[in-house]
C-alpha cells in the first residue's frame, strides 16, 4: 500500500464515529422532494463543512427548487480533475423523520434518505478529507450536489449547470444508491414525464347524454394505445401512472388527462417517442374529442461510453485490491444526473454510494460498513487516476 493511500485509509478509520454522526445529522434534516427550505439547509450544512476543509464553494439558488452546491479544491497540477456528484433531496415527504428516526441496528442504518443518498455524500466528503489529509493535491477535486433530482429538475436549470461545471474533467463518481450485489452502474435509462390531455363536451348524464362527448372514454382508449407502444427489444417502456378526469358521476366529463412515464436508452430516442404519443393524441375514437401531448420534464439516459467502461475497470481494480469484493458493470432503468456528466464528455460511474436497498420506501436501509468502504474505494480510485 503506497504512503498516500495508507494515510488516507487511516484517516477514514480514525473518523468512523464522526462520519456516522454527520450521517445521522443530515438524515435528520428533512429534505423531501418538495421541501425547498429543508434542502437548502442541507446544502448550507455541506457547504460549511467543505468550506472548513478549504474549498472554494458557492450555491446556485432557484426560486422553486432546492439549491445546488458547487465546491472546488484546486489542484497544483494542470491535469484534468475528478468530480464527486449526487443530490441532497430525498423522495420521502416531510414528517417521516418523526416516524422513522435515524437508527442503527446490527450494522444496518435506517431512516429517510439514509441510502438515497445522504450516506453516499458523507462518504464522498470524507474521501476528499482523507485525500487532503494524506497530502493529495495533484488535480482539482470538485463536488456537484443537486437539490432537485428526485423531481427531475422540473423547476430549475440544474442540468445546464452540470453540463457546464463537469466539462473538461477526467472522471466523475456519482454517489447514488449502492447495490448490495456490488453492481457499479455504467448505464441508465432516461426518464420522460409526459402529459396527455383530452377535451370533450360536458352534458347531463340523465337528461342530455347523447350530446356529451366523454373525455374519460376517449382517454381510456388512449391509455391502451400508449401502453402498447412499449418496445422491450429497444428498451423503451411506457407506463400510464396517473389518470384524472371528470367532476361527478352525473355529468359526461369534458376533460381528462393521463401522466405517462417513459424510460428509454438513447437520448436520440426522445423525438421519436414524442411523435408516437402525438399520433395517439390526434387519433380520435370518440368523435368530437381532441387530444394534446405536453412534455413536462425528465432526465436523459446515461450512455455507456468507452470512457465509462474504462473508468469502471479502475473501480474494479481498486475494489478487488482492497478486498471489497468483485464488482460488475450494471445497467439499470432508473435515471440519475450521471447522464449529464457523461453528456459533458466525462467518464462517469454511478451507484458509488453506500450499499443498501428499499430506497423510496419506509423500509429504506443501508449497510453501515459500506459508509467507510466506499470512502476508501473513491480514495484509491482518485489515486490510481493520478498515478
C-alpha positions as CSV (number, residue, x, y, z in Angstrom):
1,X,0.0,0.0,0.0
2,X,1.5,3.3,-1.1
3,X,2.0,6.1,1.5
4,X,-0.9,8.4,0.5
5,X,-3.3,5.5,0.3
6,X,-2.3,4.2,3.7
7,X,-2.6,7.6,5.3
8,X,-6.0,8.2,3.7
9,X,-7.3,4.9,4.8
10,X,-6.1,5.5,8.3
11,X,-7.9,8.9,8.3
12,X,-11.2,7.2,7.3
13,X,-10.7,4.6,10.1
14,X,-9.9,7.3,12.6
15,X,-13.1,9.2,11.7
16,X,-15.7,6.4,11.6
17,X,-17.7,7.8,14.5
18,X,-17.6,11.3,13.1
19,X,-18.8,10.1,9.7
20,X,-21.8,8.3,11.3
21,X,-22.5,11.4,13.4
22,X,-22.7,13.5,10.3
23,X,-24.8,10.9,8.5
24,X,-27.3,11.0,11.4
25,X,-27.3,14.8,11.4
26,X,-28.0,15.0,7.7
27,X,-30.7,12.3,7.6
28,X,-32.4,14.1,10.5
29,X,-32.7,17.2,8.3
30,X,-35.7,16.6,6.2
31,X,-35.2,17.4,2.5
32,X,-38.1,15.7,0.8
33,X,-38.9,16.3,-2.9
34,X,-40.9,19.5,-2.2
35,X,-39.1,20.7,0.9
36,X,-37.1,23.6,-0.6
37,X,-36.2,25.0,2.9
38,X,-35.0,21.7,4.1
39,X,-32.9,21.0,1.0
40,X,-31.4,24.5,1.3
41,X,-30.5,23.8,4.9
42,X,-28.7,20.6,3.9
43,X,-26.9,22.5,1.2
44,X,-25.7,25.1,3.6
45,X,-24.5,22.5,6.1
46,X,-22.5,20.7,3.4
47,X,-21.1,24.0,2.2
48,X,-20.0,24.8,5.7
49,X,-18.1,21.5,6.0
50,X,-16.4,21.8,2.7
51,X,-15.5,25.5,3.3
52,X,-13.9,24.5,6.6
53,X,-11.9,22.0,4.6
54,X,-10.6,24.7,2.3
55,X,-13.0,24.5,-0.6
56,X,-14.0,27.4,-2.8
57,X,-17.7,26.9,-2.8
58,X,-20.9,28.5,-3.9
59,X,-24.7,27.9,-4.0
60,X,-26.8,28.1,-7.2
61,X,-30.2,29.1,-5.9
62,X,-33.6,28.6,-7.6
63,X,-36.9,30.2,-6.8
64,X,-38.9,26.9,-6.8
65,X,-36.2,24.3,-6.3
66,X,-33.6,23.3,-3.8
67,X,-30.2,24.9,-4.2
68,X,-27.3,23.3,-6.0
69,X,-23.9,23.2,-4.2
70,X,-20.6,23.5,-6.1
71,X,-17.3,23.2,-4.3
72,X,-13.7,23.0,-5.6
73,X,-10.3,22.0,-4.2
74,X,-7.9,23.3,-6.8
75,X,-5.0,21.0,-7.6
76,X,-1.4,22.1,-8.2
77,X,-1.1,20.3,-11.5
78,X,-2.9,21.2,-14.7
79,X,-4.2,17.7,-15.3
80,X,-8.0,17.2,-15.5
81,X,-9.7,16.8,-12.1
82,X,-12.2,14.4,-10.6
83,X,-15.8,15.1,-9.7
84,X,-17.9,13.8,-6.8
85,X,-21.6,14.2,-7.6
86,X,-25.0,13.5,-6.2
87,X,-28.2,15.0,-4.9
88,X,-29.3,16.3,-1.5
89,X,-33.1,15.9,-1.8
90,X,-34.9,12.7,-1.0
91,X,-38.0,11.0,-2.3
92,X,-39.5,10.9,1.3
93,X,-42.1,13.6,2.2
94,X,-41.9,15.7,5.3
95,X,-42.8,14.2,8.6
96,X,-41.1,10.8,8.0
97,X,-38.1,11.5,10.4
98,X,-40.5,11.7,13.4
99,X,-41.9,8.2,12.5
100,X,-38.6,6.7,11.4
101,X,-35.6,8.5,13.0
102,X,-32.0,7.6,12.1
103,X,-31.3,4.2,13.7
104,X,-28.6,1.6,13.6
105,X,-29.3,-2.0,14.4
106,X,-27.0,-4.9,13.8
107,X,-24.8,-2.9,11.4
108,X,-27.7,-1.6,9.4
109,X,-28.8,2.0,9.3
110,X,-32.4,3.1,8.8
111,X,-34.1,6.4,8.2
112,X,-35.5,8.6,5.3
113,X,-32.8,9.2,2.7
114,X,-30.2,7.1,4.6
115,X,-29.4,5.3,1.4
116,X,-30.7,7.6,-1.3
117,X,-28.5,9.3,-1.0
118,X,-27.2,11.1,2.1
119,X,-24.8,8.3,3.1
120,X,-23.1,8.5,-0.2
121,X,-22.5,12.2,0.1
122,X,-20.9,11.7,3.5
123,X,-18.6,9.0,2.0
124,X,-17.6,11.4,-0.8
125,X,-16.9,14.3,1.6
126,X,-14.7,12.0,3.8
127,X,-12.9,10.6,0.7
128,X,-11.9,14.2,-0.1
129,X,-11.0,14.9,3.6
130,X,-8.9,11.7,3.6
131,X,-7.1,12.5,0.4
132,X,-6.2,16.0,1.6
133,X,-5.1,14.7,5.0
134,X,-2.8,12.3,3.1
135,X,-1.2,15.2,1.2
136,X,-3.0,14.7,-2.1
137,X,-3.0,18.0,-4.1
138,X,-2.4,16.8,-7.7
139,X,-5.6,17.5,-9.6
140,X,-8.7,19.5,-8.8
141,X,-11.4,17.8,-6.8
142,X,-14.9,19.1,-7.4
143,X,-18.2,18.5,-5.7
144,X,-21.5,18.9,-7.5
145,X,-24.6,18.3,-5.5
146,X,-28.1,18.9,-6.9
147,X,-31.1,19.9,-4.8
148,X,-34.0,18.6,-7.0
149,X,-33.0,15.4,-8.7
150,X,-36.0,13.5,-7.3
151,X,-38.4,15.8,-9.1
152,X,-36.3,15.5,-12.3
153,X,-35.2,19.2,-12.1
154,X,-38.7,20.3,-13.0
155,X,-38.2,23.9,-11.7
156,X,-34.5,24.5,-12.2
157,X,-31.7,24.7,-14.8
158,X,-29.6,22.2,-12.8
159,X,-28.9,20.0,-15.9
160,X,-27.3,23.0,-17.6
161,X,-25.2,23.7,-14.6
162,X,-24.0,20.1,-14.5
163,X,-23.1,20.2,-18.2
164,X,-21.1,23.5,-17.8
165,X,-19.4,22.6,-14.5
166,X,-18.4,19.0,-15.5
167,X,-16.9,19.8,-18.8
168,X,-13.2,19.1,-19.1
169,X,-12.9,16.8,-16.1
170,X,-11.2,13.4,-16.2
171,X,-13.7,11.3,-14.2
172,X,-16.9,11.6,-12.1
173,X,-18.1,9.4,-9.3
174,X,-21.8,9.6,-8.6
175,X,-22.5,8.5,-5.1
176,X,-26.0,7.4,-5.9
177,X,-27.6,4.4,-4.1
178,X,-25.1,1.5,-4.0
179,X,-26.2,-2.1,-4.6
180,X,-25.7,-4.9,-2.1
181,X,-24.7,-7.2,-5.0
182,X,-21.7,-4.9,-5.8
183,X,-23.0,-3.7,-9.1
184,X,-21.5,-0.5,-10.3
185,X,-23.7,1.4,-12.7
186,X,-22.3,2.1,-16.1
187,X,-25.6,2.9,-17.9
188,X,-29.0,4.2,-17.0
189,X,-32.2,4.7,-19.0
190,X,-33.5,8.2,-19.3
191,X,-36.9,9.2,-18.0
192,X,-39.5,11.4,-19.5
193,X,-42.7,12.6,-17.8
194,X,-45.3,13.4,-20.3
195,X,-48.9,14.6,-20.0
196,X,-51.7,13.6,-22.5
197,X,-54.9,15.7,-22.2
198,X,-58.3,15.1,-23.8
199,X,-61.0,17.7,-24.1
200,X,-64.6,16.6,-24.8
201,X,-68.1,18.1,-24.3
202,X,-69.9,18.1,-21.0
203,X,-73.5,17.1,-20.7
204,X,-76.1,16.0,-18.1
205,X,-75.8,12.2,-17.8
206,X,-79.5,11.8,-17.3
207,X,-81.2,14.5,-19.4
208,X,-78.7,15.0,-22.3
209,X,-76.2,12.2,-22.5
210,X,-76.3,11.9,-26.3
211,X,-74.9,15.4,-26.7
212,X,-71.9,14.7,-24.4
213,X,-68.5,13.7,-25.6
214,X,-66.8,11.8,-22.9
215,X,-63.1,12.7,-22.4
216,X,-62.7,9.8,-19.9
217,X,-63.9,7.3,-22.5
218,X,-61.5,8.7,-25.0
219,X,-58.6,8.7,-22.6
220,X,-59.4,5.1,-21.8
221,X,-58.8,4.2,-25.5
222,X,-55.6,6.3,-25.4
223,X,-54.3,4.5,-22.3
224,X,-54.4,1.2,-24.1
225,X,-52.8,2.7,-27.1
226,X,-50.0,4.2,-25.0
227,X,-49.2,1.0,-23.2
228,X,-49.0,-0.9,-26.5
229,X,-46.1,1.4,-27.6
230,X,-43.7,-0.4,-25.2
231,X,-40.9,-2.0,-27.1
232,X,-38.9,-4.3,-24.9
233,X,-36.3,-5.1,-27.6
234,X,-35.4,-1.4,-27.9
235,X,-35.6,-0.9,-24.2
236,X,-38.4,1.7,-24.4
237,X,-41.3,1.3,-21.9
238,X,-44.4,3.4,-21.4
239,X,-46.3,3.5,-18.1
240,X,-49.5,5.4,-17.5
241,X,-49.2,6.0,-13.8
242,X,-51.9,8.6,-13.2
243,X,-55.4,9.2,-14.7
244,X,-57.6,12.2,-13.8
245,X,-60.9,13.3,-15.2
246,X,-64.5,14.3,-14.5
247,X,-66.1,16.1,-11.6
248,X,-69.2,14.0,-10.8
249,X,-70.8,10.7,-12.0
250,X,-73.9,12.7,-13.1
251,X,-72.1,14.5,-15.8
252,X,-70.5,13.4,-19.1
253,X,-66.8,14.5,-18.5
254,X,-65.4,17.2,-20.7
255,X,-61.8,16.8,-19.6
256,X,-59.4,14.0,-18.7
257,X,-55.6,13.6,-18.6
258,X,-53.0,10.9,-18.0
259,X,-49.4,11.2,-16.8
260,X,-47.0,8.9,-18.6
261,X,-43.6,7.7,-17.5
262,X,-41.3,6.8,-20.4
263,X,-38.0,5.0,-20.0
264,X,-35.5,4.9,-22.9
265,X,-31.9,4.0,-23.6
266,X,-30.6,6.6,-26.0
267,X,-31.1,10.4,-25.9
268,X,-31.8,10.3,-29.7
269,X,-34.9,8.2,-29.0
270,X,-36.9,11.0,-27.4
271,X,-38.1,12.8,-30.6
272,X,-39.5,9.5,-31.9
273,X,-41.2,8.8,-28.6
274,X,-42.9,12.2,-28.7
275,X,-44.0,11.6,-32.2
276,X,-45.6,8.3,-31.2
277,X,-47.5,10.0,-28.4
278,X,-48.6,12.9,-30.6
279,X,-50.1,10.3,-33.0
280,X,-52.0,8.7,-30.1
281,X,-53.3,12.1,-29.1
282,X,-54.7,13.1,-32.6
283,X,-56.1,9.6,-33.3
284,X,-59.7,10.1,-32.1
285,X,-62.0,7.2,-31.2
286,X,-64.8,9.2,-29.5
287,X,-66.0,11.7,-32.2
288,X,-65.9,15.3,-31.0
289,X,-63.0,14.9,-28.6
290,X,-59.5,16.3,-29.1
291,X,-56.1,15.3,-27.6
292,X,-52.8,17.1,-26.9
293,X,-49.4,16.0,-25.6
294,X,-47.1,18.0,-23.4
295,X,-43.5,17.1,-22.4
296,X,-43.2,18.1,-18.8
297,X,-39.7,17.2,-17.6
298,X,-37.2,14.4,-17.4
299,X,-33.6,13.2,-17.2
300,X,-31.7,12.0,-20.2
301,X,-30.1,8.5,-20.4
302,X,-26.6,7.8,-19.1
303,X,-24.9,6.3,-22.1
304,X,-22.3,3.5,-21.6
305,X,-19.3,5.0,-23.4
306,X,-15.8,3.6,-23.8
307,X,-14.7,6.1,-21.2
308,X,-17.3,4.9,-18.8
309,X,-16.2,1.3,-19.2
310,X,-12.5,2.3,-18.8
311,X,-13.3,4.1,-15.5
312,X,-15.2,1.0,-14.3
313,X,-12.1,-1.0,-14.8
314,X,-10.3,1.4,-12.5
315,X,-13.0,0.9,-9.9
316,X,-12.9,-2.8,-10.3
317,X,-9.2,-2.9,-9.8
318,X,-9.4,-0.8,-6.6
319,X,-12.4,-2.8,-5.4
320,X,-10.6,-6.2,-5.7
321,X,-7.2,-5.0,-4.5
322,X,-8.7,-3.7,-1.2
323,X,-10.8,-6.8,-0.6
324,X,-14.1,-5.1,-1.1
325,X,-15.4,-7.9,-3.3
326,X,-15.9,-8.4,-7.0
327,X,-18.0,-5.6,-8.7
328,X,-19.7,-6.0,-12.0
329,X,-20.9,-3.5,-14.6
330,X,-24.6,-2.9,-14.1
331,X,-27.2,-1.2,-16.3
332,X,-30.5,0.0,-14.7
333,X,-33.8,1.6,-15.6
334,X,-33.7,4.4,-13.0
335,X,-32.3,7.7,-14.2
336,X,-29.7,9.9,-12.5
337,X,-27.6,13.0,-13.1
338,X,-24.8,10.9,-14.3
339,X,-26.4,11.3,-17.7
340,X,-25.2,15.0,-17.7
341,X,-21.6,14.3,-16.7
342,X,-21.4,11.7,-19.5
343,X,-23.1,14.1,-22.0
344,X,-20.4,16.7,-20.9
345,X,-17.8,14.1,-22.1
346,X,-16.7,13.0,-18.6
347,X,-16.3,9.2,-18.0
348,X,-18.7,8.5,-15.1
349,X,-19.5,5.6,-12.8
350,X,-22.7,5.6,-10.8
351,X,-24.1,3.9,-7.7
352,X,-20.8,4.6,-5.8
353,X,-22.7,5.5,-2.6
354,X,-23.4,3.4,0.5
355,X,-24.9,-0.1,-0.2
356,X,-28.5,-1.0,0.8
357,X,-32.0,-1.4,-0.5
358,X,-35.6,-0.4,-0.4
359,X,-34.9,3.3,-1.2
360,X,-38.0,5.4,-1.8
361,X,-39.9,3.3,0.8
362,X,-40.4,3.2,4.6
363,X,-38.0,0.2,4.7
364,X,-35.0,2.0,3.3
365,X,-31.8,0.8,4.8
366,X,-28.0,1.0,4.3
367,X,-25.1,-1.1,5.4
368,X,-23.0,0.9,7.9
369,X,-19.7,-0.6,7.0
370,X,-20.2,0.5,3.3
371,X,-20.0,4.1,4.5
372,X,-16.3,3.6,5.2
373,X,-15.7,1.2,2.4
374,X,-17.0,3.5,-0.3
375,X,-14.9,6.4,1.0
376,X,-11.8,4.2,0.8
377,X,-12.8,3.0,-2.7
378,X,-13.1,6.5,-4.0
379,X,-9.8,7.5,-2.4
380,X,-8.0,4.7,-4.2
381,X,-9.7,5.4,-7.5
382,X,-8.6,9.0,-7.4
383,X,-5.0,7.9,-6.6
384,X,-5.0,5.4,-9.4
385,X,-6.3,8.0,-11.9
386,X,-3.4,10.3,-10.9
387,X,-0.6,7.8,-10.6
